[in-house]
């Protein structure tokens, strides 16, 4: 007698043979996958306490969103029409206008959104730039994900310089101002790691996360090759301290990087490159930097978001770099829907090369499952349906007009499916959502709490100017006055 048996589905395994079983089954017991094979064979072999008939459905590994941001879910579309100013809007909000409770409520909402889109494991940087001056921010976020029942990586660490960095917290409706040093921010990150790393039956992990790997360079995009040819002392100090923390707690390093930074980081013996490092964005890389990433086995997260800035994904893959498709969070113009992110990633590369052969369906599925799991160092347990691995599984309802007819299942989910087509989600062998019903938390109360928290934040931070009405009747939006920003 086993815990769970999924039968008669189209099973996309993403195993070493990349098998797709047209009438397949998955056997689950004590949180792990026992077997994956033909449905008639497994039905003869196992009796289950619960059996789910997956006829006309796809069974596949839970999706892995290897980079996103905590906080964004309560700021959706705010600042979406403020040209090139997203970071100027949200960074002050996260550092000066949120309450401690904000991180818990937003964590619940973001976990629900990911869950309902089939994301069984996500990474969340606490804020637009990491905020770790107090461990309560990361702790509250982790607690929310643990309650919903998802697998989560909480990413905490130092924000961008200069130091000391001004911070505020809201207590009983009053703003209390202060400052935080680099060492204090690192200590706050350590406290979150000590509390939550491998917590909730190892569903929660915590990575050390500096905002960028070379903080002396401009962090919003590629740096010209002739700028910043020498690492600054504080670059080296940050890298050494981050390395020490990662080694002390046996955890991984998560950060942003852009063109110019990779070459500089390679100058430092503590440089934040290597198989325990996962870098985001990586726009504007030189050919030399692509090869540095390959030689060091550094992993990369590609977010094909609204900026449409290209990461050289095919070039990285050709060199041997592991690349994941990631969402980069939910604001201001996107969601945690990795199905749509796959399509954007494909369109971006195919448009750049004027070649529809780039990023075929199989590779895209790998980039949100096994490759994404490898990017965060968790591919030994998640990212594919194989005996012995953790039972993180999603079931997609194919008996819908936009997903019919039921053949070529891999193509169908890449080209036509969306996150809301996910019907059932299993994490660690436990049903977290079944038939679109969340089983672990009270969704209506979370939605109401999120609404009230967002409205209170808008009032505190004065975000109304960034909630512009639609621009009707014009092909180009104009702005009549200077925008104000939170201070």
N, C-alpha and C positions, 0 to 999 in steps of 0.2 A: 504494500500500500504506500503510495507516494502522495505528495501534497497536491500536485497540479499537472494536468495533461492538456496541451493544446493540440487539437487534431484537425486534419482535413483542410489545412490552409496551404497557401503558396508561401513557402518558407524561404526567405532570402537570408542565408546563413552568414555571409561575409567570412566564412571560415577559410582555411588555407587553400582549399580547392575552389572557393567561391561558388559553392553549390547553390542552386535554386531548385527546391523540391516542389513540384507542382501539386502533389497531394502529400504534404509532409506533416510532421508532428514534432513537438518539443515536450520532453518530460522534465519536470522540475520537482526537487525535494530539498528541504532544509536550506533554501535560499540559493541553490546552485542548479545548473543544468545537468541532468543525468544523461540524456541522450537526445540526439537530433537525427531523424530518419524518416523513412516512409511511414505514413500514417497507419496502414494495416499492421505493420510490424510492431510499432510501439504500442498500439492498442492491444495486441496479443500479449505483449510482454508486461505491461504495467496496469495496475488498477489504481485509480486516483480518488482522493477525497473530493476533488472538484475537477470536472472536465469541461473545457470550453470548445465548442464546435466552431471552427474557423473557416467553414466552407464559404466561398466567395469573399475571403479576406486574405490579407497579406500579414504574415508574421515575420518580424525582423528585429534586429537588435535595437534597443533604445537608442535614440539619437544623443550625441555628445556635443554640447555647445562649449567649445574650448576657450571662449573668451566672451565676456559680457560685463555689464556694470550693474552693481547694486545702486539703487536710488532712482534710476531712470524711469521705472514703471510709474512713478507718481508725477513725472514731468513730461509725459508723452505729448508731442506736438507743440509744447510751449517753446517758443524760439525757433520753430520750424521755418518761419518766413523772415527771420532776422539774419541778413546776409553775412555769412562767414563769421558769425558771432556766437555759435553754440557754446564754446568753452567759456566765453566771457559772461554768458548768462548763467550756466549751471555751476561752474566751479565756485563762485562766491556763495551760491545757494547751499552747496554741500558743506562748506566750511563755516558758514555763519548763520544759517537760518533754519536748520533742521533740529528736531528734538531727538532725544535718545529713542523714543518710541517710534519715530519715523522709520528707523532702520528695521525694526521688527515688522511693522505693518507693511512696508514696501517689500520686505522679504517674503512675507506670506503671499502678496499679490504676484510678485515675479515668479515664485515657485508654482503658483497655480497656473500662470500663463504658460510656463515651460511644460508643466505636466500635461496640460490640455493640448499642447502641440507635439507631444511625444518625445520631449527632451527629458531623458531620465538622469542625465548628469550635466551640470552646468558649472561654469566658472563665473564668479562675480567679483570684480574689483569694487571695493567699498568706496563709491563716489566716482566722479569723472577722473580726478587724480586720487590716488589712494589716500584715505584719511584714517590715521591710526594713532592720533594723539591720545585717545582714550579707547581701551579695548571694548567698551560697551557697544560701540558701533558694529564691529565685526561679530561680537558675541551675539547680539540681538538678531543679526542677519542669519547667522548659522542656526540659531534656535528656531527661527521660522522655517527654514528648509528642513530641519530635522523633524518638525511637527508635521509638515505636509508629507514627508516620506520620500523625498527625492535624494539623489546623490548630488553632492555639491562640493566645489572648491571655493573657499573664501580667500580672496587675494588682498592682503594688507601689507602696507609698507610706507615708506616716505614719499611725500608729494614732491613737486618741483621746487628748487630753491627760488629765492634766497632764504637763508636761515638767520634768525628764527622766523618761523612762519606764523602769521596771525591766524587765530582760530576763535570761534565763539561757540557757546552752547546755550540753549534756551532752557531755563529752569523756572517753572511756575509762571510762564508767560513773559519772563524777563531775559534779556540778552546779557550774558556774562562773557566779557572779552578776555582773551589771553594770548599767549604765544607758545610755540612748541619748537624745540631744537631738533636737529636731525637725530641725535642720540635718543631723545625722548620719543620721537616717532617710531624709531626702531624698537624701543622697549615696549611701546604699545602693541606693535605687531607681534613681538615675542609673546606677550601675554595672551593674545588670541590663539596663537599656535599652541601654547601650553594648555589652554582650556579645551580647544576643539579639534586639534589635529588627530585624526583617526577616531573621532567621536561618533556617536550614534551607530554603533556596530560598523565602524569604518565607512559609513556613508558620507561623512563630512571630513574633508581634508583642508588644510590651510597652507597656502604658499606665501613665501616672502616676495613682496611686489614693489620694487621701486618704480616710480612713474616712467622713467626711461633708463636705459643702461648707461647713457652718457649725459648727465644732467646739465653740463655746461653748454650743450648745443641746443638750438631751437627745437622744441619738441613737437611742433605742429606739422612738420613735413620734412622733406629731404633737405639736407644741408649741402650747399655747393661744394664740390671736391676741394676747392682751394681755401675753405674756411675751416678753422679748428683742426689743424694738423697735429696738435699735441694734446694729450690728455692733461687736464688740470688736476691739481692735488685733490680737490674735493671729489672729482670723478673717481679717482683711485680709492679714496677713503670710503666712499659709499660702496663701491664694488667689494672691497675687502670685508666690510662689516656685513654686507648681504651674504657673502660667501660663508662667513663665520656662523651666521644664524642658520643658514640652510644646512650646514654640516652638523651643527649642534643638535638640531631637531630632525635630521634626516628627512628634510622636505625639499621641495623644488622651488625654482625661481621663475617668476612670471613678470614680464615687463613689455614696454613698447620700444620699438626701434625703427629708425628711418635711415635713408641713405646717408652715408658718412659716419654713422655711429658704429657700424660693424667693424670697419677698418680701424677705428680708434680703439674699440674695446679689445681688439686682437693684440694691441701693444702691451696690455696689462696682464700680469700673471694671474690676477684675480678677475680678469675681464669676464663679464656676464655672458659667456658663450659656452656651449657644450650640451651633452645629452640630457642634463637636468634643467635646461633653460628652454622656455617657450616664449617666443617674441611675437608681438602683434604688429600688424600693418605692413611694415617693411616696404614702404613705398620708396622709389628712387634709388634702389640698390645698384651699385656698379657690378660689372662682371666679376671683379675681384671679390666683392663682398658675397656674392652668390656662392663662390667657391669656398670662402671662409666658413660660411654657414654649413656647407656640405662636409668640409673637412673636420669640423668640430661636432658634427651631428646635432647642431642646434635645431629645434623645431620651430615652426612658423604657423601663426594663425592669420588667415586671410579673411577680412571682412568686406564683402562687396556691397557696401552700404551706399547711401545717397550721394556721397562725394564722388563716386565713380573714379576714384584714383586707383591706378592699377598696381597691384603687387605682381612681380614677375613670376607668377605661379608655375607656368610650364618650364621656365628656365630653372627654377629651383628644383622642381621634380626631376628634370633631366640630369641635374647634378647629384641627385640622391637625397634631397632634403624632404623630410616629412612635412606636409602642409595640410592643415585643417581648414575647412570652411567654417566660419564663426559668424555670430550675429552682431557682436560688438554692443549688445544691449538693445533697448527698445526706444530710444529717443534720438533725435526728435521725430524721425520719419520712418521708423521701421519697427519690427516686432521680433519676438523670439522664434518666429516660424522658419526653421531651417530648410523646409522644402522650398520656400521661396528664395532663400539665400542661395541654395544650390543653383537655381535657375539664373539668378543674377550673376553668380560667379562664372557660369558658363558663357552667358551673353557678353560679359565684360571682356573675357579673353578672346572669344570668337570675333567680336567687333574689332578689337585691337589688331588681330592678325588677319582679318578678312578671310577666315578659314573656319568652317563649321566642324572641323575634325577635332578641335581642341576640347579637352575635358569631356570625354564621353560619359555616358550614364553610369557605368560601373565605377569609374574613378570618382565621380561626384558622390555616390553612395559611400564609398570608402572614406571620403573626406569628412563625412559627418558621423562616421561610426568608428571603424578600426584605426584609421589614420588620426582622427581626433583623439581617440583614447591614447594612442601612442604619443601624441603631442604633449599630453599632460601626464605621461608616465603611468597610465592605468590599463594599458592594453593587455596585461597579463590576466586581468579579471573581467574587463568589460569590452564592448565594441564589436563583438561577434557572438553568434550562437554556436557554442562548442561545449562538449561535455567537460565539466569541471569548472567552467566559468560562472561568475555571478549571473543569476537569472534576472537580467534587465531586458525586458521584452516589450515591444509594442505590437498592437494588432490594428490594422487599417481596414476600414469597411470599404470594400470595392463595389458593393451592390448599390451604386449610385450612378445617375446618368453621366456625370462628367468622368467617371472612372471605368465605364463599360466601353467595350466588351472586356471580359476577364482573360486577357492573355498578355504576354510580354510584361510581367508584373514590375520588373525593375524600371522599364521605360515609363510605365504608367505612373509610378509614384514620383519620378523625377519631373516629368513633363506636365502632369495634370493634377497631382495631389496637393493639398494644402494641410496645414497643421490640424485644422478642425476635422479632418477625415480620420484622425486617430480615435479609435473607439475604446480601446482597453490598454492600460499601462500597468506593467509589473516591474517592481524595483526590489532587488534583493529577495526575489521569490514571493513577494507579497503584492496582492492586488491593491493598487493605489487609486485606479480609476477603472470602472467597468461600465460598458455601454454608455459612456460619456458622463457617468455619475462619479464625482469625487467621493472617496470612501473614508478619507482620513481626517478631514477638517470640514467645518461648516462654511461652504463657499459664500452664501449670501451675506453672512455677518462680516466676512473678510472684505467683500466688495464694498459694503457700507462703511466700514472703518477706513478703507483706502480712500474713498470719496471724501470723507470728512478730513482726513489727514492732508490730502492734496489741497483742499480749499483753504485750510488753515495756513499751509505753507505759502500759497499764492498771496494771501493777505500779508503775512509777515515779511516776505521778501519783495513785495511790490512788483509781482510778475505780470500784472495786467497789461502793460504796454507790449508784452511779447505774446499776447493771445489775440492776434490780429484777426479781423473778419476775412473771409475769402475775398480774393481779388477777382471780381466778376468782369467779363466783357473785355479783357485785355490779354494780349499774349506776353506781356512783360509787366512785372509788378514794380511799382515805384514806391518810394518812402518819402513822406512829406516833411518829416522832422527827425532830429537827432534822437536815436534810441537811448533810453536810460538803462543802466545796469545795476544789479544789486551791489551794495557797498559794505 
